[in-house]
Structure formats: C-alpha cells, structure tokens
C-alpha cells in the first residue's frame, strides 16, 4: 500500500465554488445585495487560484462583517463553510471544525437558508472528522449527507459524487479497499455520464482511485491513473497550483515502487517547490514531501542533501506534531540510516534510541479514549 496516507487521499477543494452557485440560484430573486456577492466571489476566486492567504483574509472579513453587510443566512453559511474548508485544506483542523459546525447549525436552524447547502457542508465536515481520526463520526455524517442529498441535490450530481468520494477516502483509512473502490466508482460514474473526459472534478477522484490500485500493487495502472489525474488538474488550475501536489507525491511513490528514482525525484522536487512556495517550509505537508524526497535521494547516494532535508523536516514535525508521534519516529529512523552512511554513528544512535522510545511509548500507552465507564 502507498505510504504517507494523510496526503495521498487529499482531494481538490472545488466544493466552495459550487456552493456559491447554489446560493446565487436560491437568492437570485430576493433582493440580493452586490456587496456580499462581490466579497464571496473574491474569496472564491482567490481560493480557486491557490492564493490561500488572500482568500483567508477575504473570507474572514466576510464572516466578521456579514451582519453589517446585510448577509442573508445562506450567504453567512457560505462564508463560514468556505472559510472552514480553506482552513481544512491548510491543515488547521480545530478552527476549521468550528466554522464548518457553525455553518451546519445555521442552515439547520434557519427558515430561509438554502437547504441544498446542508449536505455539502456536512460532507466537508465528514472529511475533517476523517482527517482527525474520528472515523465513526465521519461515516455517520457522510451517510446522513448522502441521504439528504438524494432529496435536495438531484439536479447537482457532482455534489453527490463528492460525498461518495469522501466515503471512499474514509474506507481507505479504515482498510476497506473493496468498499473504497466501489465508492470511487460511484463518484466517477456520476461525473462521467454525459460529461467531457477532462472534467476537472474527475481529478481528485482519479487520484484516490489510484490509491486503490496501489493497495493492489498494480503500479502501472496506478501510474496511468495518476498521470490522467495530473493532466486534468493541471489543465484546470495550472502547473503551479497546490492542488497538484498530492498527485505529484503519489507519482513519486509509484515511480519509487517501479525503481525509477530519477522520475520519483523529479515529481517530489516539484511538489516540494510548490508546497514551500504556498505554505512555507514550516508546514507538515511540506515536511512530509521533504521526507519522501530525502529517502529517494538517499537511495541514489546523495547523502548530503538527503541529510539536510531530513533534519529540516524533523524539526518541523517535532514543532508542529510533537515529539512523540509515529511520523516523527519514522523520520528519525530514516535519518539515522543516512547518518550512518556518512559516518555519524553517534548521532545516528541517538536518533535510533529516540525513535525506539517513541515506538515503545505507543505500544505500552493506553489511550484515554479506550477506557469505558463501568
């Protein structure tokens, strides 16, 4: 199975744009004010272009000033949902959850909000629960969203496709590859019927389907599927957009599995360049890509650059994820191998000891959530 699950199941964030279409459809004849529309359109455009800092500023303003700008309930829910999804894209899960849950609560309570928004926002909330390890909660809300979508989103099958895609990702996380494949095929069928083969919404689903092929160790089919996903996504957002990074990461893994180190290095270098430009070096996704690239460089005997990347990535992971998580232990173990190849045995030993300590702590520590009231 592919490594680094947290990144290779990430999907492109196209839902906020479509929520806006729904909102405009619902409010077109209700005295819709230009100021909210311009503000939300600006946020949507910046988000779509990968200008995340600008999008965040605009959407935070929309949330903060919505009342003063006479936002309707649907517009307020949209601003909350788009900001929550933007933060989700950047891995800011705690704040993202707060905004997404506010959006869901507002739509549920409102008598005027567009009900079609509800399953869409719930789908993004389910994605967040999955990313934070709350799999049961994720499945419950995604199934509820699918049930709602059958009633309110029949005219918009692309939304239903996204929900199936999110469920497929959840099944991958829980190890049910067969069910994941079924979910992704349902999603693809909803988009491909009567549409162009280059529909941009196919990109993330194809990338996720490639993960299934990787789990089956069908590397050639995984490669072809990822190349198609990359071509579609590049054609939609351009060659430097952060949405292509997860695809590049996966291609790097596929080429590594096929022993093509040159191609693997090229894919991972490109992904790392984009991630660092958009998110900075002190970002967990940037660090994870750096670890992958460092491993490929080490396999080619490029130990100096590999060691630098491992050291930078380890520092970022410890600062953001903490010192006692398995991802940090894995980086330490790989880094130790490179240190031994460069005759830095003492430092390598320290890394190995620290990694072993983390592994043992994970083995013998019982999580609080495992206790049950008696």
ABEGO torsion letter per residue (X at the ends): XBBGAAAAABBBBAAAAAAAAAAAAAAAAAGBBAAAAAAAAAAAAAAAAGBAAAAAAAAAAAAAAAAAAGBBAAAAAAAAAAAAAAAAAAGBAAAAAAAAAAAAAAAAABAABBAAAAAAAAAAAAAAAAAAGBAAAAAAAAAAAAAAAAAAAAABAAAAAAAAAAAAAAAAAAGBAAAAAAAAAAAAAAAABGBBAABAAAAAAAAAAAAAAAAAGBAAAAAAAAAAAAAAAAAAAEAABAAAAAAAAAAAAAAAAAGBAAAAAAAAAAAAAAAAAAAEABBAAAAAAAAAAAAAAAAAGBAAAAAAAAAAAAAAAAAAAEAABAAAAAAAAAAAAAAAAAGBAAAAAAAAAAAAAAAAAAAABBBAAABBBX
